Amino acid sequence: MLIGEYSPNIDAKGRMNFPARLREDLGERFMITKGPDNCLWVLPMNEWTSLENKIKEMPVSKGRGLQRFFFTGACEAQPDKQGRVLIPANLREYANLDKDVVVAGVSNRAEIWNRDRWEQICSELSGEAIESAMEELGF
């Protein structure tokens, strides 16, 4: 399970030291792609395959937008010996990533966020909204 919040930096070459705890759960190779909310999704290969298969099972008329969104900018990542991963320029641009980023483990995937955007998203989570969602789950 991918959990936790980490604050690595992206260097001038677009490399980021990916958190070791998350690398353990992601495996030797994983996928990075665009995610909703202008963040990046980081998926272990089994989750990537599951997403790919679900989208491919959709009728073309409904799935083509998702295919374009998730697959066109996706890249396979394999950390180097120092644990660094190259985030391609197109993905850094999409998520407005500069030096300061946040990597969040959110169960079956990790997300990479621009630090300011992450703080904004977190500040918008109200206690009432969380309570309401928990009630829907039966908690």
KAGIFEN-V298092 format. One line per field, one symbol per residue. ss: DSSP state (~ for helix, > for strand, _ for the rest). burial: 1 if it has 9 or more other ideal C-beta (glycine too) atoms within 8 Angstrom, else 0. Layout:
BEGIN
ss = ???
burial = ???
END
This chain:
BEGIN
ss = _>>>>>__>>____>>>__~~~~~~~___>>>>>>~~~>>>>>>~~~~~~~~~~~~~__~~~~~~~~~~~~___>>>______>>>__~~~~~~_____>>>>>>>>_>>>>>>~~~~~~~~~___~~~~~~~~~~___
burial = 0101011111000111111011101100011111000011111110110011001001000010011001101110101000111011001101111000111111001111111011001000000001000000000
END
